[in-house]
């Protein structure tokens, strides 16, 4: 694999995103992205090559289950572990 391993954190709670980013940023071979909603997460997967998604289930608007269904519908994102 070339480049860094990219992890996407999806959570509407800013404190959770901050904490996870702080922990994961310690890994030198990882790059951490975050999104505050399902819509933002889908956009992030279009703009970036993501290797792992940490997805909150309870979010306003598009919840984690609906976001995961959308990710499973697309060839590009179907294989990303959630």
VODOBA-73226 format. One record per atom (N, C-alpha, C, O, CB): residue in three letters; z, y, x. Coordinates in steps of 0.1 Angstrom, whole numbers, padded with zeros to 4 digits, always signed. Atoms other than C-alpha are relative to their C-alpha. Glycine has a CB too. Example, Ala and Ser with C-alpha at 12.3 -4.5 7.8 and 13.67 -1.06 7.14 Angstrom:
Ala+0000-0012+0009 Ala+0078-0045+0123 Ala+0000+0012+0009 Ala+0007+0012+0019 Ala+0012+0000-0010 Ser+0000-0011-0009 Ser+0071-0011+0137 Ser+0008+0011-0008 Ser+0009+0022-0003 Ser-0014+0005+0004 
***
This chain:
Unk+0000-0012+0009 Unk+0000+0000+0000 Unk+0000+0012+0009 Unk+0008+0013+0019 Unk+0012+0000-0010 Unk+0001-0012-0007 Unk-0009+0034+0013 Unk+0008+0011-0008 Unk+0008+0011-0020 Unk-0014+0005+0003 Unk-0007-0011+0007 Unk+0012+0065+0005 Unk+0014-0004-0004 Unk+0018-0015-0001 Unk-0008+0005-0011 Unk-0014+0002+0004 Unk+0046+0067-0011 Unk+0000-0008-0014 Unk-0010-0007-0021 Unk+0008+0012-0002 Unk-0003+0007+0013 Unk+0059+0045-0040 Unk+0004+0011-0009 Unk+0014+0018-0007 Unk+0010-0011+0002 Unk-0002-0010+0009 Unk+0059+0068-0070 Unk+0008-0005-0012 Unk+0004-0014-0019 Unk-0013+0007-0005 Unk-0008+0003+0012 Unk+0087+0066-0096 Unk+0001+0012-0009 Unk+0003+0023-0005 Unk+0015-0004+0005 Unk-0001-0010+0011 Unk+0086+0085-0129 Unk+0012-0002-0008 Unk+0014-0013-0014 Unk-0013+0000-0008 Unk-0012+0001+0009 Unk+0119+0093-0146 Unk-0004+0008-0013 Unk-0008+0020-0012 Unk+0012+0007+0008 Unk+0003-0006+0013 Unk+0115+0101-0183 Unk+0013+0000-0008 Unk+0018-0010-0012 Unk-0011-0007-0008 Unk-0013-0002+0007 Unk+0146+0115-0200 Unk+0001+0014-0005 Unk-0003+0024+0002 Unk+0012-0003+0009 Unk-0002-0014+0005 Unk+0153+0145-0223 Unk+0012+0007+0005 Unk+0014+0019+0003 Unk+0000-0001-0015 Unk-0013-0006-0005 Unk+0187+0150-0207 Unk-0002+0004+0015 Unk-0005-0005+0024 Unk+0011-0011-0001 Unk+0002-0005-0014 Unk+0183+0172-0176 Unk+0010-0005+0010 Unk+0007-0007+0022 Unk+0001+0015+0000 Unk-0010+0006-0009 Unk+0216+0159-0161 Unk-0004-0014+0005 Unk-0002-0017+0016 Unk+0014+0000-0007 Unk+0004+0014-0004 Unk+0203+0123-0162 Unk-0011+0001+0010 Unk-0011-0007+0020 Unk-0004-0008-0012 Unk+0012-0001-0009 Unk+0170+0133-0146 Unk+0005+0005+0014 Unk+0000+0000+0024 Unk-0010+0010-0005 Unk-0005-0005-0012 Unk+0189+0153-0119 Unk+0007-0011+0008 Unk+0005-0012+0020 Unk+0009+0012-0002 Unk-0008+0011-0006 Unk+0213+0124-0111 Unk-0009-0011+0006 Unk-0008-0015+0017 Unk+0010-0006-0009 Unk+0009+0011-0004 Unk+0185+0098-0109 Unk-0009+0005+0012 Unk-0011-0002+0021 Unk-0009-0005-0011 Unk+0008-0006-0011 Unk+0163+0121-0088 Unk+0008+0001+0013 Unk+0003-0002+0024 Unk-0005+0014-0004 Unk-0008-0001-0012 Unk+0192+0127-0064 Unk+0002-0013+0007 Unk+0001-0014+0019 Unk+0014+0006-0003 Unk-0002+0013-0006 Unk+0198+0090-0059 Unk-0013-0006+0006 Unk-0013-0011+0017 Unk+0005-0009-0011 Unk+0012+0006-0005 Unk+0162+0080-0056 Unk-0007+0008+0011 Unk-0015+0002+0019 Unk-0010-0001-0012 Unk+0006-0008-0011 Unk+0152+0108-0033 Unk+0005-0004+0013 Unk-0001+0000+0024 Unk+0003+0015-0003 Unk-0005+0005-0013 Unk+0173+0092-0006 Unk-0009-0010+0006 Unk-0009-0013+0018 Unk+0014-0006-0002 Unk+0009+0010-0005 Unk+0146+0065-0003 Unk-0012+0007+0006 Unk-0019+0014-0001 Unk-0005-0009-0012 Unk+0010-0007-0008 Unk+0122+0077+0024 Unk-0014-0003-0005 Unk-0023+0005-0003 Unk+0002-0002+0014 Unk+0014+0004+0004 Unk+0092+0058+0011 Unk-0003+0002-0015 Unk-0013-0004-0020 Unk-0002-0015+0004 Unk+0002-0003+0014 Unk+0095+0070-0025 Unk-0002+0014-0003 Unk+0004+0023+0003 Unk+0012-0006-0008 Unk+0002-0013+0005 Unk+0083+0100-0043 Unk+0005-0001-0015 Unk+0001-0010-0022 Unk-0015+0005+0001 Unk-0006+0000+0014 Unk+0101+0109-0076 Unk-0006+0011-0008 Unk-0006+0023-0004 Unk+0015+0001+0001 Unk+0005-0009+0010 Unk+0085+0126-0106 Unk+0009+0000-0012 Unk+0016-0011-0014 Unk-0015-0002-0003 Unk-0007+0001+0012 Unk+0102+0135-0138 Unk-0007+0007-0011 Unk-0015+0016-0010 Unk+0014+0006+0002 Unk+0006-0006+0013 Unk+0093+0143-0174 Unk+0011+0001-0010 Unk+0020-0008-0010 Unk-0012-0008-0005 Unk-0011-0001+0009 Unk+0115+0155-0202 Unk-0004-0004-0014 Unk+0004-0003-0024 Unk+0004+0015-0001 Unk+0004+0005+0013 Unk+0095+0139-0231 Unk-0010-0010+0002 Unk-0016-0012+0013 Unk-0005+0012-0009 Unk+0011+0010-0001 Unk+0071+0111-0239 Unk-0013+0006+0002 Unk-0021+0001+0010 Unk+0000-0008-0013 Unk+0013-0007-0002 Unk+0042+0135-0241 Unk-0002+0004+0015 Unk-0012+0003+0020 Unk-0001+0012-0009 Unk+0001-0004-0014 Unk+0050+0149-0206 Unk-0001-0012+0009 Unk-0008-0011+0019 Unk+0013+0008+0003 Unk+0002+0012-0008 Unk+0053+0114-0193 Unk-0014-0005+0000 Unk-0020-0009+0010 Unk+0010-0011-0005 Unk+0014+0005+0001 Unk+0019+0104-0206 Unk-0009+0009+0009 Unk-0018+0004+0015 Unk-0005+0000-0014 Unk+0008-0010-0008 Unk+0004+0136-0190 Unk+0002-0003+0015 Unk-0007-0002+0023 Unk+0004+0014-0004 Unk-0004+0002-0014 Unk+0022+0128-0157 Unk-0008-0013+0005 Unk-0012-0013+0016 Unk+0015-0002+0002 Unk+0007+0012-0005 Unk+0006+0093-0156 Unk-0015+0002+0001 Unk-0022-0005+0008 Unk+0003-0012-0010 Unk+0014-0004-0001 Unk-0028+0109-0161 Unk-0003+0007+0013 Unk-0013+0005+0020 Unk-0005+0008-0012 Unk+0001-0009-0012 Unk-0023+0133-0132 Unk+0004-0007+0013 Unk+0001-0002+0024 Unk+0008+0012-0002 Unk-0006+0006-0012 Unk-0005+0109-0108 Unk-0001-0015-0001 Unk-0002-0021-0012 Unk+0014+0004+0002 Unk-0001+0014+0000 Unk-0006+0073-0097 Unk+0015-0004+0001 Unk+0022-0002+0011 Unk-0008-0006+0013 Unk-0014+0004+0002 Unk+0028+0060-0109 Unk+0001-0015+0002 Unk-0007-0023-0003 Unk+0005+0005-0014 Unk-0002+0014-0003 Unk+0042+0027-0097 Unk+0012-0006-0008 Unk+0012-0018-0010 Unk+0003-0002+0014 Unk-0011+0004+0008 Unk+0074+0025-0118 Unk+0005+0011-0009 Unk+0005+0023-0005 Unk+0012-0005+0010 Unk-0005-0011+0010 Unk+0087+0043-0149 Unk+0014-0004-0005 Unk+0016-0015-0009 Unk-0009+0001-0012 Unk-0013+0001+0006 Unk+0124+0047-0158 Unk+0000+0008-0012 Unk+0000+0020-0012 Unk+0011+0005+0011 Unk+0002-0007+0013 Unk+0122+0055-0195 Unk+0012-0001-0009 Unk+0017-0012-0012 Unk-0012-0007-0006 Unk-0011-0001+0010 Unk+0149+0067-0218 Unk-0006-0004-0014 Unk-0017-0002-0017 Unk+0006+0015-0001 Unk+0004+0005+0013 Unk+0147+0051-0252 Unk+0002+0011-0011 Unk-0007+0013-0019 Unk+0007-0013-0004 Unk-0003-0010+0010 Unk+0164+0078-0273 Unk-0004+0014+0004 Unk+0004+0020+0012 Unk+0015-0001-0004 Unk+0005-0014-0003 Unk+0144+0110-0271 Unk-0005+0006-0013 Unk-0010-0001-0022 Unk-0010+0000+0011 Unk+0006-0006+0012 Unk+0134+0135-0298 Unk-0015+0000+0001 Unk-0020-0001+0012 Unk+0005+0015-0001 Unk+0015+0001+0001 Unk+0098+0135-0309 Unk-0004-0014+0003 Unk-0001-0023-0004 Unk-0006+0010+0011 Unk+0005+0013-0004 Unk+0081+0106-0292 Unk+0011-0008+0008 Unk+0015-0004+0019 Unk-0013+0000+0009 Unk-0011+0007-0007 Unk+0109+0081-0283 Unk-0006-0009+0011 Unk-0018-0010+0012 Unk+0008-0008-0010 Unk+0004+0009-0011 Unk+0108+0056-0254 Unk-0009-0011-0005 Unk-0018-0015+0003 Unk+0012-0005+0007 Unk+0008+0011+0005 Unk+0094+0028-0275 Unk-0014+0004-0003 Unk-0023-0003+0000 Unk+0007-0006-0013 Unk+0013-0005+0003 Unk+0065+0048-0288 Unk-0008+0004+0013 Unk-0019+0001+0015 Unk+0001+0012-0009 Unk+0006-0003-0012 Unk+0059+0061-0253 Unk-0005-0012+0008 Unk-0016-0013+0013 Unk+0010+0008+0009 Unk+0004+0012-0006 Unk+0058+0026-0239 Unk-0012-0007-0007 Unk-0021-0012+0000 Unk+0012-0010-0001 Unk+0011+0005+0007 Unk+0034+0015-0266 Unk-0013+0007+0004 Unk-0024+0001+0006 Unk+0001+0001-0016 Unk+0012-0007-0005 Unk+0010+0043-0256 Unk-0004-0004+0014 Unk-0016-0005+0017 Unk+0003+0015-0001 Unk+0003+0004-0013 Unk+0013+0033-0220 Unk-0007-0014+0001 Unk-0015-0016+0009 Unk+0013+0000+0009 Unk+0006+0014+0001 Unk+0004-0003-0229 Unk-0014+0000-0005 Unk-0021-0009-0003 Unk+0009-0009-0008 Unk+0013-0001+0006 Unk-0027+0008-0247 Unk-0011+0004+0010 Unk-0023+0002+0007 Unk+0000+0010-0011 Unk+0010-0005-0010 Unk-0044+0023-0216 Unk-0001-0009+0012 Unk+0009-0013+0018 Unk+0004+0014+0004 Unk+0003+0009-0011 Unk-0060+0002-0189 Unk+0007+0005+0013 Unk+0013-0003+0020 Unk-0015-0001+0002 Unk-0005-0006-0012 Unk-0048+0026-0162 Unk+0015-0002+0001 Unk+0021-0003+0012 Unk-0003+0014+0001 Unk-0015+0000+0000 Unk-0011+0024-0172 Unk+0006-0013-0005 Unk+0018-0014-0004 Unk+0005+0012-0008 Unk-0005+0012+0006 Unk-0008-0010-0187 Unk+0008-0009+0009 Unk+0018-0015+0005 Unk-0012-0009-0005 Unk-0007+0009-0010 Unk+0005-0027-0155 Unk+0012+0007+0006 Unk+0018+0000+0015 Unk-0010-0004+0010 Unk-0011-0007-0006 Unk+0031-0001-0146 Unk+0013-0006-0006 Unk+0015-0006-0018 Unk+0000+0015-0003 Unk-0013+0005+0005 Unk+0066-0017-0149 Unk+0008+0011-0006 Unk+0009+0022+0000 Unk+0008-0007+0011 Unk-0009-0010+0007 Unk+0089+0001-0173 Unk+0014-0005-0001 Unk+0023+0002-0006 Unk-0006+0004-0015 
***
